[in-house]
């Protein structure tokens, strides 16, 4: 354990000790004078986001953001931190954040501290593993605080009403990246470095592969699971292993694509990014990437809250989803190696996503064991809940969920 991490844990213990000996109200003070003063309007600020209570008092929105890794990881956590920075500019909003919080009871302590110490009345705990049991437990303790989780699947009647789930159909951008990857590949072998086989990740693998197969039907995507969200050594090993086997375009779904992009560039192959823009890490080989636009998403939540809408009164949906046309995600700029033909096909696919006519999952569709997933004439549209329960890999993916 590093000295920095030891200090971090000690700070938590001190705060918990203070909380244990101080008479903090669990819910009664969440919307009173204990919250920090709102920021002043500036000429460049977006529209005010004051929270108007029924009594007519104007109170600031205090939002806490929690990340499982560092804020400068060129990936998942950086994308959320950039979203936090975006909403921090909105008048009437105060933000607090904490990074490197593991998916353990440590996140429960962080959430409680943000509520009791910082006056947070809205929390965005962003990592997948925060949801069950941690967010569920703390949400039950603080029924007037809104907990908005990235990727979790809220179930009516099962989870507290002050919990919401948001996520984007970033697989749309992955589908387009697959088109570009197929155009660029000479070997017909793509690679995908993956963390854990959760539905959102499998959906990215499958959409990337299906996009590629529209260009080259026999193209394959080799997948290697590392077992966790941030394992740089294993990520480098997986990338090198695939390159040794003929893969010439690689992408990923891990928290920080940094090592994968740098390894691909060093080995002289192409890469497609994920979460944020990694073009500077691979100036020659970066083709494009699937990026989040969390500033857009978080700003929409602030707007709803400023209008008096909450999860509890039904004004804010418990499941919030969107794709390219909804501003949840975007595509990185094309790199120098992307051909005009690839750009043309990519833009054509993007136009279909933007007008709502694109359907990625349509039958007949088989998994990579030969089992029919979707019969001919059937389809899953982006908002179909079945896609959020995905536990299969499409034909063309080399590897298995159990690997």
C-alpha positions as CSV (number, residue, x, y, z in Angstrom):
1,X,0.0,0.0,0.0
2,X,1.4,3.4,-0.9
3,X,1.8,6.3,1.5
4,X,-0.8,8.3,-0.5
5,X,-3.3,5.5,-0.2
6,X,-2.7,5.2,3.6
7,X,-3.3,8.9,4.1
8,X,-6.5,8.6,2.0
9,X,-7.8,5.8,4.3
10,X,-6.8,7.6,7.4
11,X,-8.7,10.7,6.3
12,X,-11.8,8.6,5.9
13,X,-11.4,7.1,9.4
14,X,-11.0,10.6,10.9
15,X,-14.2,11.8,9.1
16,X,-16.1,8.7,10.2
17,X,-15.0,9.3,13.8
18,X,-16.2,12.9,13.6
19,X,-19.5,11.7,12.2
20,X,-19.9,9.2,15.0
21,X,-19.6,11.9,17.6
22,X,-21.5,14.7,16.0
23,X,-25.3,15.0,15.8
24,X,-25.8,15.2,12.1
25,X,-29.4,15.0,10.8
26,X,-29.7,12.2,8.2
27,X,-32.3,13.9,6.0
28,X,-33.7,17.0,7.8
29,X,-30.6,19.1,6.9
30,X,-30.0,18.0,3.4
31,X,-32.0,20.9,1.9
32,X,-31.3,23.6,4.5
33,X,-28.5,26.0,5.4
34,X,-25.9,23.3,5.7
35,X,-25.4,23.3,1.9
36,X,-22.7,25.5,0.4
37,X,-23.4,28.9,-1.1
38,X,-24.3,28.8,-4.8
39,X,-21.8,30.1,-7.4
40,X,-22.4,33.6,-8.8
41,X,-23.7,34.0,-12.4
42,X,-20.9,34.8,-14.9
43,X,-21.4,36.0,-18.5
44,X,-20.3,32.6,-19.8
45,X,-22.5,30.5,-17.4
46,X,-25.3,28.3,-18.7
47,X,-28.8,29.1,-17.5
48,X,-29.2,29.1,-13.7
49,X,-30.0,25.8,-12.0
50,X,-31.4,26.9,-8.7
51,X,-33.4,24.2,-6.9
52,X,-36.8,25.7,-6.1
53,X,-38.4,24.1,-3.1
54,X,-42.2,24.2,-2.5
55,X,-41.7,26.8,0.2
56,X,-40.1,29.1,-2.4
57,X,-36.6,29.0,-1.0
58,X,-33.8,28.9,-3.5
59,X,-31.1,26.4,-2.6
60,X,-28.0,25.3,-4.5
61,X,-27.7,21.9,-6.1
62,X,-24.7,20.2,-4.5
63,X,-23.5,17.3,-6.6
64,X,-21.0,14.7,-5.6
65,X,-19.0,12.7,-8.2
66,X,-17.2,9.5,-7.3
67,X,-14.7,7.7,-9.5
68,X,-13.1,4.3,-9.1
69,X,-9.8,5.4,-10.7
70,X,-7.7,8.6,-11.3
71,X,-9.3,11.6,-13.1
72,X,-6.5,11.7,-15.7
73,X,-6.6,8.0,-16.9
74,X,-7.4,8.9,-20.5
75,X,-10.5,6.8,-20.1
76,X,-13.7,6.1,-18.1
77,X,-12.9,8.2,-15.1
78,X,-11.5,11.1,-17.0
79,X,-14.6,11.2,-19.2
80,X,-16.8,11.5,-16.1
81,X,-14.4,14.1,-14.5
82,X,-14.7,16.1,-17.7
83,X,-18.5,15.9,-17.4
84,X,-18.2,17.1,-13.8
85,X,-16.0,20.0,-14.9
86,X,-18.7,21.0,-17.4
87,X,-21.6,21.2,-14.9
88,X,-19.4,22.9,-12.3
89,X,-19.6,26.0,-14.6
90,X,-23.4,26.2,-14.2
91,X,-24.6,28.9,-11.9
92,X,-26.4,27.6,-8.8
93,X,-24.4,24.3,-8.8
94,X,-21.6,23.3,-6.4
95,X,-19.7,20.1,-7.1
96,X,-17.4,17.9,-5.0
97,X,-15.5,14.8,-6.2
98,X,-13.3,12.0,-5.0
99,X,-11.2,9.7,-7.1
100,X,-9.6,6.3,-6.6
101,X,-12.6,5.0,-4.5
102,X,-12.7,1.2,-4.7
103,X,-15.9,-0.8,-5.3
104,X,-16.1,-1.8,-1.6
105,X,-17.7,-0.3,1.6
106,X,-15.2,2.5,1.0
107,X,-17.6,4.0,-1.5
108,X,-20.3,3.9,1.2
109,X,-18.1,6.0,3.4
110,X,-17.4,8.5,0.6
111,X,-21.1,8.9,-0.2
112,X,-22.0,9.5,3.5
113,X,-19.2,12.0,3.9
114,X,-20.3,13.9,0.8
115,X,-23.8,14.1,2.2
116,X,-23.0,14.9,5.8
117,X,-19.8,17.0,5.3
118,X,-20.4,18.7,1.9
119,X,-24.2,18.9,1.9
120,X,-24.5,16.9,-1.3
121,X,-28.1,16.3,-2.3
122,X,-27.3,14.6,-5.6
123,X,-24.7,11.9,-6.0
124,X,-23.2,10.4,-9.2
125,X,-21.2,7.3,-8.1
126,X,-20.0,6.4,-11.5
127,X,-18.4,2.9,-11.3
128,X,-20.5,-0.2,-12.2
129,X,-19.6,-2.1,-9.0
130,X,-20.9,0.7,-6.8
131,X,-24.5,-0.1,-7.4
132,X,-25.2,-3.4,-5.5
133,X,-25.1,-3.4,-2.5
134,X,-23.4,0.0,-1.8
135,X,-25.6,2.6,-3.5
136,X,-28.7,0.6,-2.6
137,X,-27.7,0.5,1.1
138,X,-26.9,4.2,1.4
139,X,-29.9,5.3,-0.6
140,X,-32.1,3.6,2.0
141,X,-30.4,5.6,4.7
142,X,-30.8,8.9,2.9
143,X,-34.3,8.9,1.2
144,X,-34.1,12.6,0.2
145,X,-30.8,12.3,-1.6
146,X,-30.9,11.4,-5.2
147,X,-28.4,8.7,-6.3
148,X,-27.8,8.5,-10.0
149,X,-25.7,5.5,-11.1
150,X,-23.9,4.9,-14.4
151,X,-24.9,1.6,-15.9
152,X,-27.0,0.0,-13.2
153,X,-30.4,-1.5,-14.1
154,X,-33.0,0.1,-11.8
155,X,-36.0,-2.2,-11.1
156,X,-39.3,-0.8,-10.1
157,X,-40.5,-2.1,-6.7
158,X,-37.1,-3.6,-6.0
159,X,-34.9,-0.6,-5.6
160,X,-35.4,2.6,-3.6
161,X,-37.2,5.3,-5.5
162,X,-34.3,7.8,-4.9
163,X,-32.1,5.7,-7.2
164,X,-31.8,6.3,-10.9
165,X,-29.7,4.7,-13.7
166,X,-28.2,6.4,-16.7
167,X,-26.1,5.0,-19.5
168,X,-25.5,5.7,-23.2
169,X,-25.6,3.6,-26.2
170,X,-22.0,4.0,-26.9
171,X,-22.1,0.8,-28.8
172,X,-23.4,3.0,-31.7
173,X,-20.0,4.7,-31.8
174,X,-18.4,1.3,-31.5
175,X,-20.4,0.0,-34.5
176,X,-19.1,2.9,-36.6
177,X,-15.5,2.3,-35.3
178,X,-15.9,-1.3,-36.4
179,X,-16.7,-0.1,-39.9
180,X,-13.5,1.9,-39.9
181,X,-11.5,-0.9,-38.4
182,X,-12.7,-3.3,-41.1
183,X,-11.8,-0.9,-43.9
184,X,-8.3,-0.5,-42.4
185,X,-7.4,-4.1,-41.5
186,X,-5.3,-6.0,-43.9
187,X,-5.3,-9.3,-42.0
188,X,-9.1,-9.4,-41.3
189,X,-8.3,-9.9,-37.6
190,X,-9.5,-7.3,-35.1
191,X,-8.7,-7.4,-31.4
192,X,-10.7,-6.4,-28.3
193,X,-9.2,-6.1,-24.8
194,X,-12.0,-6.4,-22.3
195,X,-12.3,-6.1,-18.5
196,X,-15.4,-8.0,-17.3
197,X,-18.2,-9.7,-19.2
198,X,-21.0,-7.4,-18.1
199,X,-23.9,-6.7,-20.5
200,X,-22.7,-3.2,-21.4
201,X,-19.2,-4.5,-22.3
202,X,-20.5,-7.5,-24.4
203,X,-22.7,-5.1,-26.2
204,X,-19.7,-3.0,-27.3
205,X,-17.8,-6.1,-28.4
206,X,-20.8,-7.3,-30.4
207,X,-21.7,-4.0,-32.0
208,X,-18.1,-3.3,-33.0
209,X,-18.0,-6.7,-34.6
210,X,-21.3,-6.3,-36.4
211,X,-20.2,-3.0,-37.8
212,X,-17.0,-4.5,-39.1
213,X,-18.9,-7.4,-40.7
214,X,-21.0,-5.0,-42.8
215,X,-17.7,-4.3,-44.6
216,X,-16.0,-7.7,-44.4
217,X,-18.4,-10.5,-43.6
218,X,-15.7,-12.9,-42.6
219,X,-13.7,-10.6,-40.4
220,X,-13.1,-11.7,-36.8
221,X,-12.7,-10.0,-33.5
222,X,-10.5,-11.8,-30.9
223,X,-11.4,-11.0,-27.3
224,X,-9.3,-11.3,-24.2
225,X,-10.8,-10.7,-20.8
226,X,-8.3,-9.3,-18.2
227,X,-10.6,-9.8,-15.2
228,X,-10.8,-6.3,-13.9
229,X,-11.2,-2.7,-14.9
230,X,-7.7,-1.5,-14.5
231,X,-4.9,-4.0,-14.9
232,X,-2.2,-2.3,-17.1
233,X,0.2,-5.2,-17.2
234,X,-2.5,-7.7,-18.3
235,X,-3.8,-5.2,-20.8
236,X,-0.4,-4.8,-22.4
237,X,0.1,-8.6,-22.4
238,X,-3.3,-9.1,-24.1
239,X,-2.6,-6.5,-26.7
240,X,0.9,-8.0,-27.5
241,X,-0.5,-11.5,-27.6
242,X,-3.2,-10.5,-30.2
243,X,-0.7,-8.6,-32.3
244,X,1.5,-11.7,-32.3
245,X,-1.4,-13.6,-33.7
246,X,-2.0,-11.3,-36.6
247,X,-4.5,-8.7,-35.2
248,X,-3.8,-5.4,-36.9
249,X,-6.5,-3.2,-35.3
250,X,-7.3,-3.2,-31.6
251,X,-9.9,-1.6,-29.4
252,X,-11.0,-2.1,-25.8
253,X,-13.4,-1.7,-22.9
254,X,-11.3,-1.1,-19.8
255,X,-11.2,1.9,-17.6
256,X,-8.0,3.3,-19.1
257,X,-7.2,2.5,-22.7
258,X,-3.9,4.3,-22.3
259,X,-1.6,1.2,-22.2
260,X,-3.5,-0.5,-25.1
261,X,-3.3,2.5,-27.3
262,X,0.4,3.1,-26.6
263,X,1.2,-0.6,-27.1
264,X,-0.6,-0.7,-30.4
265,X,1.3,2.4,-31.6
266,X,4.6,1.0,-30.5
267,X,4.0,-2.3,-32.3
268,X,2.9,-0.5,-35.5
269,X,-0.8,-1.5,-35.7
270,X,-4.0,0.6,-35.6
271,X,-6.3,1.3,-32.7
272,X,-9.8,2.6,-31.9
273,X,-10.2,4.4,-28.6
274,X,-12.9,4.2,-25.9
275,X,-14.4,6.5,-23.2
276,X,-12.3,9.6,-24.1
277,X,-10.1,10.8,-26.9
278,X,-6.7,9.0,-27.0
279,X,-5.5,10.3,-30.3
280,X,-2.4,12.0,-28.7
281,X,-1.3,8.6,-27.4
282,X,-1.2,7.0,-30.9
283,X,-0.8,9.9,-33.5
284,X,-0.1,7.5,-36.4
285,X,-2.3,4.6,-35.7
286,X,-5.4,6.1,-34.0
287,X,-8.3,5.6,-36.3
288,X,-11.3,7.0,-34.3
289,X,-12.9,6.2,-30.9
290,X,-16.2,5.9,-29.1
291,X,-16.3,8.8,-26.6
292,X,-18.8,9.8,-23.9
293,X,-20.3,13.3,-23.6
294,X,-21.1,13.4,-19.9
295,X,-21.2,17.2,-19.8
296,X,-24.3,17.0,-22.0
297,X,-25.9,14.3,-19.9
298,X,-25.1,15.9,-16.5
299,X,-26.4,19.2,-17.7
300,X,-29.7,17.7,-18.6
301,X,-30.0,16.3,-15.1
302,X,-29.2,19.7,-13.6
303,X,-31.9,21.3,-15.7
304,X,-34.5,18.7,-14.6
305,X,-33.5,19.2,-10.9
306,X,-33.6,23.0,-11.2
307,X,-37.2,22.6,-12.4
308,X,-38.1,20.8,-9.2
309,X,-38.1,17.4,-10.8
310,X,-36.8,14.4,-8.8
311,X,-36.6,10.7,-9.0
312,X,-39.0,10.5,-6.0
313,X,-41.8,12.6,-7.6
314,X,-41.5,10.9,-10.9
315,X,-40.1,14.0,-12.7
316,X,-36.8,12.3,-13.5
317,X,-36.9,8.9,-15.2
318,X,-35.4,6.1,-13.2
319,X,-33.8,4.8,-16.4
320,X,-32.2,7.4,-18.6
321,X,-30.7,6.2,-21.9
322,X,-29.5,7.8,-25.1
323,X,-27.2,7.4,-28.1
324,X,-25.5,9.6,-30.6
325,X,-28.5,11.7,-31.5
326,X,-29.2,12.3,-27.8
327,X,-25.8,13.6,-27.0
328,X,-24.7,10.7,-24.7
329,X,-21.8,9.8,-26.9
330,X,-19.8,10.9,-29.9
331,X,-17.1,9.7,-32.3
332,X,-13.5,10.9,-32.1
333,X,-12.2,12.7,-35.1
334,X,-10.8,10.4,-37.8
335,X,-7.1,9.8,-37.7
336,X,-4.7,10.2,-40.7
337,X,-4.8,6.5,-41.7
338,X,-8.6,6.5,-42.2
339,X,-9.4,6.2,-45.9
340,X,-12.1,8.2,-47.8
341,X,-14.1,5.1,-48.4
342,X,-14.0,4.3,-44.7
343,X,-15.2,7.8,-43.9
344,X,-18.0,7.6,-46.4
345,X,-19.4,4.3,-44.9
346,X,-18.9,5.6,-41.4
347,X,-20.8,8.8,-42.0
348,X,-23.6,6.9,-43.7
349,X,-24.0,4.7,-40.7
350,X,-23.8,7.7,-38.4
351,X,-26.6,9.4,-40.3
352,X,-28.8,6.4,-39.8
353,X,-28.2,6.5,-36.0
354,X,-29.0,10.2,-36.0
355,X,-32.3,9.8,-37.8
356,X,-33.3,6.7,-35.8
357,X,-33.4,4.2,-38.7
358,X,-30.3,2.1,-37.8
359,X,-31.0,-1.3,-36.2
360,X,-27.8,-3.1,-35.1
361,X,-29.4,-6.3,-33.8
362,X,-31.6,-8.0,-36.3
363,X,-32.2,-11.6,-37.3
364,X,-31.2,-14.0,-38.3
365,X,-28.4,-13.5,-35.8
366,X,-26.3,-16.2,-34.3
367,X,-23.9,-16.3,-31.4
368,X,-20.3,-17.5,-31.8
369,X,-21.4,-21.1,-30.8
370,X,-23.9,-21.3,-33.7
371,X,-27.0,-20.7,-31.6
372,X,-29.7,-18.5,-33.1
373,X,-30.1,-15.4,-30.9
374,X,-32.6,-13.6,-33.1
375,X,-34.8,-15.4,-35.6
376,X,-35.2,-14.0,-39.1
377,X,-37.5,-11.1,-39.2
378,X,-37.0,-10.2,-35.5
379,X,-34.9,-7.4,-34.1
380,X,-33.8,-5.7,-30.9
381,X,-33.9,-1.9,-31.0
382,X,-31.5,0.1,-28.9
383,X,-34.0,0.7,-26.1
384,X,-35.1,-3.0,-25.8
385,X,-34.4,-4.1,-22.3
386,X,-33.1,-7.5,-23.6
387,X,-29.9,-5.8,-24.8
388,X,-29.2,-4.7,-21.2
389,X,-29.2,-8.4,-20.2
390,X,-26.8,-9.5,-22.9
391,X,-24.8,-12.6,-22.1
392,X,-23.6,-13.8,-25.5
393,X,-21.1,-13.0,-28.2
394,X,-22.0,-12.7,-31.8
395,X,-20.7,-14.9,-34.6
396,X,-17.3,-13.6,-35.6
397,X,-16.0,-13.0,-32.1
398,X,-13.2,-15.4,-31.2
399,X,-13.2,-16.3,-27.5
400,X,-15.7,-17.0,-24.8
401,X,-17.3,-15.2,-21.8
402,X,-15.8,-17.8,-19.5
403,X,-12.3,-17.2,-20.8
